[in-house]
Amino acid sequence: MPVLVALVAPAGASQDALLGGRGIVSASLVALGDTATDDGLLKRLNLDVLMHTRSDDTLVRIFALQCAHALWTAHGGKLVGTWGQCGEYSEYMLTAGHFDFVFFLLSTT
């Protein structure tokens, strides 16, 4: 899991979404969530992805939010208890993507 989550930064930092592999990384994170045998692993994956929203690189922060959104779309029912963690990092995520993600989370609860 750490190796896959570590790919969020280089894929997000790439100016070219196709060459950076953003779709592949995001889909792989969702697929990893599909294989999670317990909610703890899924919650850890969610938190590890959200940690990338603390990056100094705006593109990485936005891509991390896109990955988190994909995880929540696929596995929101298992992650409902962790949505409050997103607010802990709000000072780092002052982007339109952050607010879209928060509104998405609020609509699922």
C-alpha positions in Angstrom: 0.0 0.0 0.0 2.7 2.6 0.8 4.2 2.2 -2.7 0.9 2.8 -4.4 0.0 5.8 -2.3 3.4 7.3 -2.8 2.6 7.5 -6.6 0.0 10.2 -5.8 2.7 12.9 -5.7 4.5 12.2 -8.9 1.3 11.6 -10.9 -0.3 14.7 -9.5 2.8 16.8 -10.2 2.9 15.9 -13.8 1.6 18.6 -16.2 0.3 15.9 -18.5 -2.5 13.9 -17.0 -2.1 11.0 -19.4 1.7 10.7 -19.2 1.6 11.2 -15.4 -0.7 8.2 -15.1 -3.3 9.9 -12.9 -6.2 7.7 -14.1 -4.2 4.6 -13.5 -3.1 5.7 -10.0 -6.7 6.7 -9.0 -8.2 3.5 -10.4 -5.5 1.5 -8.6 -6.3 3.1 -5.3 -10.0 2.3 -5.7 -9.1 -1.3 -6.7 -6.9 -1.6 -3.6 -9.9 -0.4 -1.6 -12.0 -3.1 -3.3 -9.6 -5.8 -1.9 -9.5 -4.4 1.6 -10.5 -7.2 4.0 -11.3 -4.8 6.8 -12.4 -1.2 7.3 -9.1 -0.3 9.0 -7.1 -0.9 5.8 -9.5 1.3 3.8 -9.5 4.0 6.4 -5.6 4.0 6.4 -5.6 4.2 2.6 -8.0 7.2 2.8 -5.8 8.9 5.4 -2.6 8.3 3.5 -4.1 9.7 0.3 -5.4 12.8 2.2 -1.9 13.4 3.6 -0.9 14.3 0.1 -3.2 17.3 0.4 -0.5 18.8 2.6 1.9 19.0 -0.3 3.4 22.3 -1.3 2.6 21.5 -5.0 -0.9 22.6 -5.9 -1.3 20.0 -8.6 -0.5 17.2 -6.1 -3.1 18.6 -3.6 -5.7 18.7 -6.3 -4.9 15.2 -7.5 -5.0 13.8 -4.0 -8.5 15.3 -3.6 -9.5 13.6 -6.9 -8.2 10.3 -5.6 -10.0 10.8 -2.3 -13.2 11.6 -4.2 -12.8 8.4 -6.2 -12.3 6.4 -3.0 -15.3 8.0 -1.4 -17.5 7.4 -4.5 -16.6 3.7 -4.5 -16.3 3.1 -0.7 -18.1 5.9 1.0 -20.3 3.6 3.1 -17.2 2.2 4.8 -15.5 5.6 5.2 -18.4 7.7 6.7 -16.8 7.7 10.1 -13.6 9.2 8.8 -15.0 12.2 6.9 -14.1 14.5 9.7 -10.4 13.9 9.1 -10.7 15.9 5.9 -11.4 19.1 7.9 -8.2 18.7 9.9 -6.2 19.6 6.8 -8.4 22.4 5.5 -5.7 25.0 5.9 -3.8 23.1 3.2 -6.7 22.4 0.9 -8.0 25.9 0.1 -9.0 25.0 -3.4 -12.3 24.7 -5.3 -11.6 20.9 -5.3 -11.5 20.8 -1.6 -14.9 22.5 -1.2 -16.4 20.3 -3.9 -15.1 17.2 -2.0 -16.4 18.5 1.3 -19.8 19.1 -0.2 -19.7 15.6 -1.7 -18.9 14.2 1.7 -21.7 16.1 3.4 -24.2 14.9 0.8 -23.3 11.3 1.6 -24.0 11.5 5.3 
